[in-house]
Amino acid sequence: MRAHWRTRTGFIIAAAGSAVGLGNIWRFPYMAGENGGAAFILIYLALIFTLGFSVLMAEQAMGRASQHSPVRAFRSLKGGFWPVFGMIGVLTAFVILPFYSVVGGWTLGYIWKSIEGVAREKGAFGAFISDGGLTILFHAIFMAMTIWIVHSGVRNGIEKWTRVLLTLLLVLLILLAIRVLLLPGAEKGIEFFFSPDFSKVTEDTIHAALSQAFFSLSLGMGVMITYGSYMSREKPLAGDAAWVVGLDSMVAILAGLVILPAVFAFGLDPKAGPSLTFITLPEVFAQMPGGKIFGVLFFLMLTVAALTSSISLLEVVTAHLEDEYQLSRVPTSIGAGLLMFLLGIPCALSFGAMADVTLFGMTFFDLMDYLSGKILLPLGAMGITFFVGWVAWSRVVQELNGEQGGIPGWASLWRLMCAVIAPLLILWIMFEGIAG
């Protein structure tokens, strides 16, 4: 018998935990910093509550209608060649987790470095990620935590621990935001964050907001199909999807309120890009009263965010192997996790011992990132939206109201989004990403 979430909030918290990851806390603030602050945020929110919401609900509906993981979901709803898109989703999760776990290991390592008080030293981050032994050690610890939670099952592992971790994440975010907003000069960051300047909006800004809205929700990698397959049919889908999108957006906004006001308070560059988290922020914390404690809390929060997402990635692969080959959860999750840990080793070494080893002109880390983010993930998402909008519509639309029955009046608008608008926008993301 297939496992189900213990409560309705079980799905909401698990799905929100999957969506809330490094993209919200690491990527969102510097994307806002590079693209005009509040103008970027408003475009992002408009897109995540339309495109993101629609694709998320499409995946939920497929999972709940089929009660299967991605490949078998496509097969049971239609069959033919369509399960290929389910396999793309599983492959995407399999490719993402190895290098994502390496970055999760970096966040763990920076908890330790913050405790030691060396995180702000010049060149500390470069020295850390080039140390193969250390990065592999923290990668192993991070992956072990992921495996331990997933192997415990849907209710006693994922649902139980995501509830704890997401609560901890929100508490840490709020504490950090309060501390940062009390800094002298923080108001400049708040003004930058919430005062839109549409004169700075370009096609690149819209593309960046669209990509962030899409990737932030863990779409296209089979996560929401898998999590949707553990849902009961008691409630309509739209409310749960709205909660997930809302929580995901709230965390991104709170992360911006932690990072950007702190950067402005100390006169640093909000457009620092990815280095904002591991290079700029340790310098900020070092200059802040009680900064050592808040530095530790920040990287603990980042680790928690990474872990809630890594759990969902391993679950996609585990659920697929369980469904397709009738394997038991414990050895399957452990075996899959160990294999992805091994794939992560060359990713961990891509900044040190294997920095000069390239494939197609990219390090192993960059190649895995490119394959998953630029090719596999958009392809999987495009397949899902087209499938729901054109192929399995009559079956999937019945899931919207669950046991209450009937089809809501807005279903035709949702179909338009899935059948036409979402595939075109995803295609744009894909082409721009590859061209860039």
Number of C-alpha atoms within 10 A of each C-alpha: 3 9 12 19 22 16 12 14 14 22 25 23 27 28 31 28 33 29 29 31 27 24 21 27 25 22 21 27 30 23 24 25 23 17 22 21 27 20 23 27 25 13 18 25 17 14 19 26 16 16 21 27 22 23 28 30 25 32 29 29 28 31 29 26 25 20 23 25 34 33 24 21 25 27 17 15 21 15 13 10 9 19 20 17 24 26 21 25 32 31 19 27 26 22 22 24 27 31 26 25 30 29 23 30 27 26 27 24 23 27 22 16 20 23 14 11 18 15 26 20 12 11 10 16 19 13 12 19 22 18 15 20 15 16 26 24 16 21 29 21 17 25 28 16 13 27 24 17 23 27 23 16 17 22 17 14 17 27 25 19 21 27 19 13 20 22 15 15 23 18 13 19 22 16 14 21 19 13 17 24 20 13 16 13 17 21 18 16 25 20 14 20 23 15 14 17 14 12 8 12 15 11 8 11 20 17 18 22 25 25 22 20 29 25 19 24 29 26 25 31 33 36 32 32 33 28 29 29 26 24 24 18 16 11 17 18 21 17 12 20 23 18 17 25 25 17 19 23 25 15 23 24 17 18 22 28 24 26 26 31 27 31 25 21 20 17 14 16 15 23 18 16 17 15 13 23 21 19 19 20 21 29 21 20 24 20 13 19 11 11 18 19 15 21 26 22 19 28 23 21 26 26 25 27 30 29 29 29 29 27 27 29 27 28 30 27 26 26 23 23 19 16 16 12 9 11 15 14 18 15 12 20 28 20 14 17 26 17 13 20 23 14 19 28 23 23 30 32 23 22 21 19 13 17 17 13 13 14 10 7 10 16 20 26 25 16 18 22 20 17 15 23 22 19 18 23 28 30 22 24 28 23 21 30 27 21 22 24 24 14 16 15 18 11 15 22 23 18 25 25 17 19 13 13 13 12 14 12 8 8 12 13 11 20 21 14 21 26 21 14 16 23 23 14 19 22 16 16 21 21 14 13 17 13 8 7
